Amino acid sequence: MNVFNLFTVHVRAAVESLSKAGSVPAGLDLDRIVVEPPREAGHGDLAANAAMALAKDAGMKPRDLAAKIVAELEKRPEIIKAEIAGPGFINLTLDPAVWCNALVDVILTGADYGRGESRGGHAVNVEYVSANPTGPMHVGHCRGAVFGDALANLLAFAGLTVTREYYINDAGAQVDALARSAYLRYREALGENIGAIPDGLYPGDYLRPVGAALAAEYGTKFTGRPEAEWLVPVRDKAIAMMMDMIRDDLAALNVRHDVFFSERSLIAGRDQVGATIEALRKDGKVYEGRLPPPKGAPSEDYEDREQTLFRSTDFGDDVDRPLKKSDGSYTYFASDIAYHKSKFDRGFRDMIDVWGADHGGYIKRMKAAVKAVSGGTAELDVKIVQLVKLTRDGVEVKMSKRSGEFVTLREVVDEVGRDAVRFMMLYRKNDASLDFDLAKVIEKSRDNPVFYVQYGHARGHSVFRNAAPVLPDLPSESAARCAALAQANLARLDDAAELALMRKLALYPRLVEAAAQAHEPHRVSFYLYELASEFHAQWTRGNDAPHLRFIIQDDRELTLARLALVQGIVTVIASGLALLGVEAPEEMR
């Protein structure tokens, strides 16, 4: 039950009724009507924009149209009061029975409460992480991994068919550098003193197991041999072992992918990059030409020469983009076009890419490319995740013994736990920078959001344990307990804070829907913290005022009603935490 969608239907029905009566013109665009929470709690339960949205087309002043709609809405028994606010907004105050019915829906629907209807196979591709396979994942990768995984969870819960994808950058100079680094560790494993790792190669200790594996497999076969003989097998072995390590790191975060797509596959065998360029050329979207010098500061990438260019300015970009380097090899952009063409060919019309903070300047050209290869039928949304500043008690942490350069994802997960990492990576909008304090995220206090929300869930279950002696006939098994609590007399929940909690629970389906549409999973974490805060506050009020406690020894009916409210709260907290990939513990010690 989505209360907001339900009353959107009621408001639209009121306008339709007025149209049939001839009070307003027929054919108004009712899809423009939105019902949402009021900006201020004192303005009722719901706010509708109907008069503001339709007044111009109706040829009426907004307040005059609002007055007609209000008169129609007041005929509904579940609306206690409908009034006009400001220039023509409509505020609705509902019978508390509406919130009671919503609570029953939470209890009976359980884990599926807030789940969207299936979109009939509507497919969306979410590509996230896609870190170069040249070493362990660092804390910056961690944020993109968690964001992408939670977004995929959210979209699936909202009813879409989601494919989670990782793009393996296994072509290009960086993996050749990886191979040369691994070759040094191979020689080291055979007993050679290799000295300091040269600049431009990867110095971390994580490549020592790769060297040992190469030595075990090939013995001295490649010692003293020219690079051309060993580069490919060493590179393949190193990439495979790096990807195994990355998968293990992701598993520690409970991050998963359905598809691992190899960049090298675009040119191995059939040259898909070249084929994509030629297909675009036939459509007039690729040409041979020269680019004007960049304005302002000189660009290192600029070359004053005839070259193969993509007409990205035809699709909203600032300048046309090169597809081939001076040596005839493809640019990264050319490979990225072919890769997204692959997504389109696999049936994806909605694509979401999760990128790091340093890729913002790449967005326009990639959106242009998707428009070009899809004939304008596909959409690309790029979500940028900003940098993470890792601290411990306020002091910045920068170095890792394992990587030699940065703090690894695995080190952070091992120190503070998966739940703390996931929740805190989502407790900030993705495009805002994030300070992650290794000490703060394990505190047991309200200042630690993940603890506070998980504690809310555990506290709810402690209420049921404490209620067992008072209500020995209340089933302990979840499904049976929910069935019993759904029969409680919820009209007894007449305290203002109890009604506010019911309204908060009723907001969850709309919150999920809006977060999925905006591709913003952080909205879920914010909501959970607010819900847990209201629950904890009501618990504290009960300590000060015994008549507000959840368990009333001599009032079975009121206790059952309040347990029903607690059931609704733990159900929604568990659902929201599941979307974030965070555990919902029933006990915390």
N, C-alpha and C positions, 0 to 999 in steps of 0.2 A: 504494500500500500504506500504509494507516494502521495502524501497529502497535498503537495504543491501541484502535482499533475492533476489530481482529482479536482481541486478548486480552480485550476485553469480551465478544465472542462466546464465547471459550473459557471464561470464568468463568461466563457464563450457562448454557453447556452443562453445566458441572460441577454447577450447582445443579439443572438439569433431570434429570441422571443420578441425583442423590441423591433427587429427588422420585419418579422411577420405581422406585427401589429401596425406597421407603418410609422413607427416613432423615429426610426433611424433608417438611413438608406440600406438597401440590400447590397450584397456583394462585397462587404468590407473584408479586409484581409485579417481574419481572426488569428492567424498564426503569429501575428505580432504581439498578441496578448501574452504577458508573462506574469506569473504569481510567484512571489518570493518573500522571504522574511523581511519585516520592516526594519529600517535602519536603527530605530530606537524601540526598545521593548515596550515602552508606554504607548506605542501607536498601534496596539492590537497584535493579532497573531500572524496575519498575512497582509501583504500589500500587492495591489494589482495596478498595472499601468494602462489598463484598457482605454480609458478616456483620453489619456495623453497620446496613446499610439494611434487612435482612430479618429480623433477630433477633426483633423484637417480633411481627411477623405469623407467624413460625415458632414462636413460643412457646418460644424457646430463649435461653440466654445467648449474647451475641455471640462470646465466645471458644470456646464449645462448637460453635457453628455454624461458626465459622472453621476449627476443627480438621477438621471433616468436609469442608469445601470444599478445604482444603489437601491432604488425603489424595487427593482426586479429581484435583486439578490436578497433583500430582506424577507422575501416570501419563503426562503429556504429555512427549515427549522433548525439546521445545524449552525446557522449564522445568527449569533446573538445581536450583533451590531455591525452595521456597515456605514462608514462615514467618509466624507471627502476631506482630503488634506492638501494643503498648499494649492498649486495651480490646477489640480485635478486628479491626484492620486487617490486610490480607494483603499482604505484600511478596513480589514475585517477582523472582528473578534468572534471566535468560535465557541460553541458549546464544548465544555470539557470532555463530553462523551466522544468527540472526534479524536482527542489525544488518547483516551482510553482504548478506543478501537485500534488506533495505530500501535499501541503497546501490545495488544493481543496479537496483532499481526507479527510484531517482532518475535514474540514468544513462540508462536506456532510455526513461523517460517524458518526460524533458527538461522543456521549458517547461510541460507540463501536470501536472508533479508537484505534488500538493497540491490540484489543481483538484477541486471538488466535483461530484457528479453533478447533472445538470440537474433542477430542481424541477418540470419539466413546465409551464413557462410561468408559474410563480409570480411575480407581478409586484409590484415594490416601487417606490414613487416617492420619490426623494431630491431634496428642494428645498434648494438652497444658494446662497449669495451674496445674491441678491435685494436688492442695494443700491439705494437711491433713485437714479434716473437724473438726478442733479443735479450731477454732477461726477466727477472721476476717482476710481478706487478707492484707498483708503488701506491701510496695512499691517494694520489690523484686519480689513478685508474679506478680505485676503490669506489670513489663517489659516482663515477659514470656507470660502473657495474651495478651498484645498488639502485641508482636512479632508473636505469634501463630495465632492470628486472622488476622493480616495483611498478613502473609504468606498464610493462607487459601484463603483470598481474591485474592491474586496474582495468586495462582495456578488455581483457578476457572476462573479468567479472561484470563489465558493462555490456557484454553480449557479443563482442567481436571475436573473430577467429584470428589468433595472433601467432606469428612465426617469429621466434627469437633468433637473431642471427649475429654471428661474429665474422668479421672480414679479416682473414689472415694476410697480413702484409708480408708475404713470403717472396716478393720479387723486389729487385732494386739494390742499391748500394749498401743499405743497412744490413741485409742478410749476408752479403759478401763479407762485410766487416765482421759479422758474427762468426762466419766460417773461419776467417783468419785468426780470430781470437781463440776459437775452439781448437784450431790446429796447434797453437802455442801450448794450450793445456794438454793436448795429446802428446806433444814432445816432452812436456814436463812429467806426464804420467809414465813415460818411458825412461825417466831418470835424468833427463837433460836439465841443466840450469838455464832457464829462459830469461832470467833477469827481469827488469821492469817491463810492464806491458806498454808498448808504444802508444803515443797519443793517437786518437782516432779509432782505437780498438776498445773492447769491453773488458775492464779489469776485475770485475767481481769474482768472488770465490765460487759463485753458483755455476761457473763453467768448468770447474775441476771435475765434477762427476761426468760431464760430457767428454772431457779428455780421457778419463779413465775408461769410459765405455768404448771410445774409439780405439784406445790401445788394446782393449780386450778383444775387439772385433777384428782389427786389422794388423795387430802386432806392429812390426817395423816396416810394413809395406810402403808407407808414405814418407818415411824419414828421408830427408835429402832429395826428395823428388820435386819437380817443378809444380807450381800452383795449379796448372791446367789439369794435372792428373788427380789431385785430391780435392779441389774446391767443391765440386758438385756432391760427392758422397759425404764429405765433412759437413757441408751446408745442410744437406737433407737430414743427417743425423742430429745436428744441433737444433734445427727447427723443430723436429719431431720431439726431442727431449724438452725444449723450451715450451712447446705447446702442452706437453704432459704436465709440466710444472704449473703453467697458467691455469689449466683445467683443475688441478688440485687446489690452487689458490682460490679459484672461483667457487669450488665446492665447499671450501671452508666458510665462505660467505653465503652459501646456499643459493648461488647464482648459477643458472643453467642456460644453455642455448640448444635450439633445435637443429641449427645449421651452422657448420663451420665452413665458410666459403673461402677458397684459396685464390689469392690474386694471381698466382702463377698459372692457375688453370685457364685464365683468360688468354694466355699466349701459348700455352703448351698444346701441341696438336693444332687444332683449328685456331687461327688468330682472330679471336673475337673482338679485340680492340681495333685491329685494322678493318674488320668487317663493319663494325659500328661506324667508324670514320667514313668509310665509303658509302654506307647507306645514308648518312647525313649529307654527304657531298651530293648525292643524287637528288636530295630534297632541297638543295641550295643552301644548306645550313653550314657547310664547310667550304672554304675557298683558300686560294693561295694569295697571300698579300703581305703587306708590311704594316706594322703597328706604329702609331705616332709615339714619340718619346713621352714618358710619363711626366705629368705635371708635378711641380714641386721637387721634392728630393729624388735623386736618381735611384732607379731600381736595379738590384743586382741581377734580376731575372731578364731584364730588357735586352733584346738583341735587335740591332738594326739590320734586318735581312728579310728576304722573301721566305715565308714559312707557311705551314699549314695551320689555318686559324678556324676556330668555331665561332659562328655569328651569335655569340651570347648576348650582344646588345639588342638583338631582336626579341629577346625573352627577358628583358629587365635588368641585365647586367650593365656594368659601367664601361666595360671595354671588351672587345673580342679576345679570345684566349687561345694561346698556342697549344697544339696537340702533338707536335714532334719537336725534339731537341735538335740542335745543329748536327749531331752525329747520327740522326735518323731514328733514334730510339723514341719511344713514346713518353710523353710527360705523365706525371702522376694524374693529372686531370683527365687525360685521355683514357687511362685505365679506369678511373672512377666513373666516367660516362658509360663505358662498356659494362661495368659492374652494375650500375643502376638500370641499364638496359636489360641486364639479366634478371633483375628483380621484376621489372615490368613484364618480361617474357614469361616469368613464372606466375603471373596472374595478380601481382600486387599493384593496386591503384592508389593505395595509401601507404606511404613510406615515412618512417620516422628514423632519423639518424641522431645518435647521441655523441656529441663531439666535445673535445677538451677546450679549455679557455683560449688557446692560441689559434683556433681555427675559425674565428668569427669572420675574418675577411674572405673566407672560402664559400660562404653560404650562398651569395647571389649567383655565382657561376654554377653551383651545383643545382640550385633550383631551376636555373635556366636550362641546364642539361636535361633534367627530368622532364620539363615541358617539351623540349625538342624531341627526345626519343619516344615520348608517349603521345605525341600529337596533341598535347594539352589535356590528356585524359587522366593523368596521374598527378598526385600532389606529394610534395616532399616537405616535411616539417623538421627543421633542425633544432635540436635542443642543446644549448651550450651549458656545460657544467663548469662552474668557476673553480678556482684553485682552493685547495685545502691547506690551511696553516696548522701544522701539528705542534701542540705544546704539551708540556707537563707542568702543572701548577703555574701556568703562565709563561714558562720559559720555552722558547722555540726548540723543537727537536728536528734535526736536519739529516743526520748521518746514520748509516747502517753498516754494521760490520759485514753483513752478508753480501750486500750489493756493492759496497764500496762507494756509493754515491748518494743513496736516498733510503728512506725508511720504507720497507716493503709492506705491502698489504697484509701478508701473512703475520708479520711481527705485530701489527696493530691488532688483528683479530685474536692472536694468541694471548695478547696482554689484557684486553678489555672484554673480549667475547663478541660473538657475532651479533647478538641482539643490540648491544650498545652501538656498534659500528653502523648497522643498518638504520636504526631509528634516527641517530644523530645526523647521518648523511642525508636524511630526508626531512630533517627538522629545520629546513631552510630552503627557500626557493632555489632551484637549480642554477640560476644565473646570478646568484649573490654569493660572494666569497664566504667561506666557512672557517671558523676557528674551532678546532677539535682538540679539546684538552683531555689527555689520557687519564688524568686524575679525576676530573669533574664527572666524567661519564660513568664512573663506577661508584659515585657517592649515592648513599641511600637518603635522598632528600627531595623536596619539591623542586629544587633547582636543577635536578637531573631528570629531564622529561621522560626518558625511557623507563627509569625506575618508577616514576610517579604513575605512568599509565599502566605498566605491568602490575604495580601494587594495587591499582584500582581493580583490576581483574581478580587478583588473588584475594583482595578484601571482600569482594562480592561473594566468592566461594566460601570464605570464612563465615559469612552471614548464614549461609545454608547449613554449615556444620554446627553453628551455634543454635540454629533453629530446630535441629533434630530432636533434642529432648522436649521442646515445647510442642512440636507438631510431629510426633512419632509416626503418624500415618502418611506423612508427605513422602512420596517416593524419592529415593536418592538417585535413581537412574535418571539421566537427563531428559530423555524423551517423555517418560511417564510424569516426571515432575513438571515439565512444561505444559503437558496436557492438563494437569490439575490446576496449575497456576493461571492458565488461560480462563478458568471458570471463576476466578476470584472477583469479588465485588470492587471493581476499580474505582467506582464512584467515591469510595472512602479516601482516595488520594486527593484530598482537597487543600493541602498545604501548598502555598505559592511555589516553594522550591521543588516540590514533587511534580507539580504541573510543568514547571520549567524543564525538569529532567525528561518528562514525557515528550515535550515539544522538541527537546534536543535529540532524542532518539528518532522522532519522526522526520527530522532533518536529514538523517543519514542517506536515504536513497537519493535525494536531490544532490547531496554533497558528492556522492560517488559519481553520479551522472555528470555533474559540472566538472569535477576533477578529470574525468576521462575525456570529456570534450576539449578541455584546455590543455591536456597532456601535462597535468601538474599534480603528481602524487603527494607533494608536500602538504596539500590541503587536507589529506587524510590524517597526517600526523598532528597538524594543528587542531583539527576537530577532536581527535582522541584526547589530547591534552586538556582541552576545554571540558569535555565530557567527564574525564577522570577528576578534574578539579571540582566540578559541581557535585559529583558523587562524594568525594572526600569531605567537601564542605558540609554536605547534609549529614554525613556520619558525625562530624564534629559538633554540629548543632544538636544531635541526639545525645551527645555526652553532656551537654549543658542543659538540655530540656528533655527529660526522659520521655515525655509524651510523643516526641518525634523519632524515637528509636525505631529501627526496622523490626525489632521483635518486641511485642507487647504481651506480657505473660497472660493477662486476663482478657485479651481481645483477639480471638482467633481470626475473625474476619479481617480486621485491619492488618494483622501480621501477614496473612496470605496476600493481601493487596500490595503490601510493601515488598514482600518477597517477589511478587510478579514484577515490580519495578526493578528490583535488583537483577532478576533474570534478564530483563530487557537490556540492562546496562552491560552485564558480562557478555551477553550475546553480541552486542554491537562492538564492544572493545575487542573481543576475540576476532570478529570479522575484519575490523580495520587493521589490527596487527597482522593478520594473515596476508592482507594485501601488501603490507610493508615487508613481509617476510620475517616477522618477528614473533617469537614464541609468546603465548598467553598462559603464564603459569598459574596453577590453582593454589599454590602455596609459595611464600617467599620468606626465607629465614635469614 
